[in-house]
Amino acid sequence: MGIDSPIATCHSFPACYSIFHLAEERATMTYRLLQTLTFAFVSITLIACGGSGESNDDMDHSAMADMDHGEDAAEDTGSSSEMAMEMLGGGHATLVHEGAGGSPHVNVHWAVNDANITLSYGRPYLKDRVVGDSVPPMSDAVWRLGADEATTLMTDRDIMIGDSHIPAGEYTLWTAHMNDEFHLIVNSETGQWGTAYNADHDFAHIAMDVGELNSPADQLVISLVDDRFGFDWGALTASVSLMVH
């Protein structure tokens, strides 16, 4: 005699069949619930690990690219600063602008015994002209000691120029022939054009030592070297002592 299968047997007994069918439906529901929970867990894990969807490699490459770009920018900035700065007259000069009339304007900084001294001036070219004849300083006029705007001196410490005490501050510098002497003029007015000299604001007149250069300077150079402040222009050289107070 053959053995009947459980399903066949349950078909013969309705109550048994109902119990088996209910068990089958619950198993199916449990399986589907497990599938749903598994899918949800996998999705949450991917979101947590993947962030915005970019892979770690992509993020690493992006960060490295940003770092490289930053380093390149820093190198470019450094190169520009080095190109813009040069030694001039014993100090560090930075080009301000080329000058409308072809006379470059510079800021020159000197550090002297804890004092910061800065000079801003235009540097004209001689262009085959003769100082005192076709180009200033002339014997009968005040000169701006440069080109375009008035030459400006700034110091954060009191200084002595020649025998004159100059308090810390900002001034304009001029030159002029005074009888048999050549004077450096320190003026308290600032921000004016180089032809707007006003003697009412003169702070000090200081006699300078004058000489003649063996090799004329084709471009004006103002210097502060070995405690001497002065300039070379054409065949003319003039200087005076400068010390920090």
C-alpha positions as CSV (number, residue, x, y, z in Angstrom):
1,M,0.0,0.0,0.0
2,G,1.4,3.4,-1.0
3,I,2.0,6.3,1.4
4,D,0.0,9.4,0.7
5,S,1.7,12.8,0.7
6,P,0.8,15.3,3.5
7,I,-0.9,17.5,1.0
8,A,-3.0,14.7,-0.4
9,T,-3.8,13.6,3.1
10,C,-4.8,17.2,4.0
11,H,-7.1,17.4,1.0
12,S,-8.9,14.4,2.5
13,F,-9.3,16.3,5.8
14,P,-10.4,20.0,5.5
15,A,-9.2,21.0,9.0
16,C,-5.8,19.8,8.3
17,Y,-5.7,21.5,5.0
18,S,-6.6,24.9,6.5
19,I,-3.8,24.6,9.1
20,F,-1.3,23.8,6.5
21,H,-2.4,26.6,4.1
22,L,-2.2,29.1,7.0
23,A,1.3,28.0,7.8
24,E,2.3,28.3,4.2
25,E,1.0,31.9,4.0
26,R,2.8,32.9,7.1
27,A,6.1,31.5,5.8
28,T,5.6,33.5,2.6
29,M,5.0,36.7,4.6
30,T,8.0,36.1,6.8
31,Y,10.2,35.6,3.7
32,R,9.0,38.8,2.1
33,L,9.5,40.7,5.4
34,L,13.1,39.4,5.6
35,Q,13.7,40.5,2.0
36,T,12.4,44.0,2.8
37,L,14.5,44.4,5.9
38,T,17.6,43.1,4.1
39,F,17.1,45.6,1.3
40,A,16.6,48.5,3.8
41,F,19.7,47.5,5.7
42,V,21.8,47.4,2.6
43,S,20.5,50.7,1.4
44,I,21.2,52.5,4.7
45,T,24.8,51.0,4.8
46,L,25.5,52.2,1.2
47,I,24.2,55.7,2.0
48,A,26.2,55.9,5.2
49,C,29.5,54.7,3.6
50,G,29.1,56.4,0.2
51,G,28.0,59.9,1.5
52,S,26.9,62.0,-1.5
53,G,27.5,59.1,-3.9
54,E,31.2,60.0,-4.6
55,S,33.7,57.2,-4.0
56,N,36.5,57.7,-1.6
57,D,38.9,57.7,-4.5
58,D,37.0,60.5,-6.2
59,M,37.0,62.5,-3.0
60,D,40.7,61.9,-2.4
61,H,41.6,63.0,-5.9
62,S,39.4,66.1,-5.6
63,A,41.1,67.1,-2.3
64,M,44.5,66.5,-3.7
65,A,43.7,68.6,-6.7
66,D,42.5,71.4,-4.4
67,M,45.8,71.2,-2.4
68,D,47.9,71.2,-5.6
69,H,45.9,74.3,-6.8
70,G,46.6,76.0,-3.5
71,E,50.3,75.3,-3.7
72,D,50.5,76.5,-7.3
73,A,48.7,79.7,-6.3
74,A,51.1,80.2,-3.4
75,E,54.1,79.6,-5.7
76,D,52.7,82.1,-8.2
77,T,52.1,84.7,-5.5
78,G,55.6,84.2,-4.2
79,S,57.1,84.5,-7.7
80,S,55.2,87.7,-8.3
81,S,56.4,89.2,-5.0
82,E,60.0,88.3,-5.8
83,M,59.8,89.8,-9.3
84,A,58.2,93.0,-7.9
85,M,60.9,93.5,-5.3
86,E,64.5,94.3,-5.8
87,M,67.4,95.9,-4.0
88,L,67.7,99.7,-4.8
89,G,69.8,102.2,-3.0
90,G,70.5,99.8,-0.1
91,G,66.8,99.1,0.5
92,H,64.0,96.8,-0.8
93,A,62.1,98.5,-3.6
94,T,58.6,97.6,-4.8
95,L,57.3,98.9,-8.1
96,V,54.1,101.0,-7.5
97,H,53.3,101.9,-11.2
98,E,55.2,102.7,-14.4
99,G,54.4,106.4,-14.3
100,A,52.3,108.3,-16.8
101,G,55.4,110.1,-18.1
102,G,57.7,107.1,-18.2
103,S,59.1,107.6,-14.7
104,P,58.5,104.4,-12.7
105,H,57.3,105.0,-9.1
106,V,58.7,102.8,-6.3
107,N,58.4,102.3,-2.6
108,V,61.8,101.7,-1.0
109,H,62.0,100.3,2.5
110,W,65.0,100.4,4.8
111,A,65.2,98.8,8.3
112,V,67.7,100.9,10.3
113,N,68.3,100.1,14.0
114,D,64.7,99.1,14.7
115,A,63.3,101.9,12.6
116,N,61.3,101.4,9.4
117,I,62.0,104.1,6.9
118,T,60.1,104.1,3.6
119,L,60.5,106.4,0.6
120,S,58.0,106.7,-2.2
121,Y,59.2,108.5,-5.4
122,G,59.3,108.7,-9.1
123,R,62.5,107.7,-10.9
124,P,63.0,109.8,-14.1
125,Y,65.5,108.9,-16.8
126,L,68.1,111.4,-17.9
127,K,67.7,110.7,-21.7
128,D,70.8,112.6,-22.7
129,R,69.8,115.7,-20.8
130,V,72.1,117.6,-18.5
131,V,71.3,118.1,-14.8
132,G,71.2,121.8,-13.9
133,D,70.8,122.8,-17.6
134,S,68.0,120.9,-19.3
135,V,66.7,118.9,-16.3
136,P,66.4,119.9,-12.6
137,P,67.6,120.6,-10.0
138,M,68.1,124.1,-11.4
139,S,70.1,126.7,-9.5
140,D,67.0,129.0,-9.1
141,A,64.2,126.5,-8.3
142,V,63.0,124.0,-5.8
143,W,63.0,120.4,-7.1
144,R,60.7,117.6,-6.0
145,L,63.6,115.1,-5.8
146,G,61.8,112.8,-8.2
147,A,59.1,112.8,-10.8
148,D,55.3,113.4,-10.8
149,E,54.0,113.3,-7.2
150,A,56.0,114.8,-4.4
151,T,58.6,112.4,-3.0
152,T,57.3,111.1,0.4
153,L,59.4,110.0,3.4
154,M,57.8,107.9,6.2
155,T,59.5,106.8,9.4
156,D,58.1,105.1,12.5
157,R,61.0,106.3,14.7
158,D,62.5,109.8,15.3
159,I,65.6,110.3,13.1
160,M,68.4,112.8,12.7
161,I,69.1,114.0,9.2
162,G,72.3,116.1,9.4
163,D,71.8,118.3,12.5
164,S,68.0,118.3,12.3
165,H,65.7,116.2,14.5
166,I,62.9,114.7,12.4
167,P,60.1,113.2,14.6
168,A,58.4,110.0,13.5
169,G,55.8,110.7,10.8
170,E,55.3,111.4,7.1
171,Y,57.0,114.2,5.1
172,T,57.7,115.3,1.6
173,L,61.3,115.9,0.4
174,W,62.6,118.6,-1.9
175,T,66.0,120.1,-2.8
176,A,67.1,123.6,-3.6
177,H,70.3,125.7,-4.0
178,M,70.6,128.0,-1.1
179,N,73.4,130.6,-1.6
180,D,76.5,128.4,-1.8
181,E,74.9,125.3,-0.4
182,F,72.7,122.6,-1.7
183,H,69.8,121.8,0.7
184,L,67.5,118.9,1.4
185,I,64.2,120.4,2.4
186,V,61.9,118.4,4.8
187,N,58.3,119.6,4.4
188,S,55.3,118.6,6.6
189,E,52.7,118.9,3.8
190,T,52.0,115.5,2.1
191,G,49.8,114.2,-0.7
192,Q,50.5,117.0,-3.1
193,W,51.7,117.0,-6.7
194,G,55.5,117.6,-7.1
195,T,55.1,121.2,-8.4
196,A,52.9,122.3,-5.4
197,Y,55.7,123.2,-3.1
198,N,54.7,125.4,-0.2
199,A,57.6,126.9,1.8
200,D,55.2,127.7,4.7
201,H,55.2,124.0,5.6
202,D,59.0,123.6,5.6
203,F,60.1,121.7,8.7
204,A,63.9,121.7,8.1
205,H,66.5,122.8,5.6
206,I,69.6,120.6,5.7
207,A,72.9,121.2,3.9
208,M,74.1,118.3,1.8
209,D,77.5,117.2,0.7
210,V,77.7,117.5,-3.1
211,G,80.1,115.7,-5.5
212,E,80.4,114.6,-9.1
213,L,80.1,111.0,-10.3
214,N,82.6,109.4,-12.6
215,S,79.9,107.5,-14.3
216,P,76.6,109.5,-14.6
217,A,73.4,107.9,-13.3
218,D,71.0,107.7,-16.2
219,Q,68.1,107.1,-13.8
220,L,67.5,108.8,-10.4
221,V,68.5,106.6,-7.4
222,I,67.8,107.7,-3.8
223,S,69.9,105.7,-1.3
224,L,70.4,105.1,2.4
225,V,73.7,103.3,2.9
226,D,76.1,103.4,5.8
227,D,74.2,106.0,7.7
228,R,74.2,108.3,4.6
229,F,71.0,109.5,2.9
230,G,71.4,110.9,-0.6
231,F,70.9,110.5,-4.3
232,D,72.7,110.0,-7.6
233,W,71.3,111.8,-10.7
234,G,73.3,112.5,-13.8
235,A,76.7,113.5,-12.8
236,L,75.4,114.9,-9.5
237,T,75.7,113.1,-6.2
238,A,74.6,114.5,-2.9
239,S,74.3,113.0,0.6
240,V,73.8,113.8,4.3
241,S,74.1,111.8,7.5
242,L,71.0,110.0,8.8
243,M,70.8,108.2,12.2
244,V,67.9,106.8,14.2
245,H,67.3,108.8,17.3
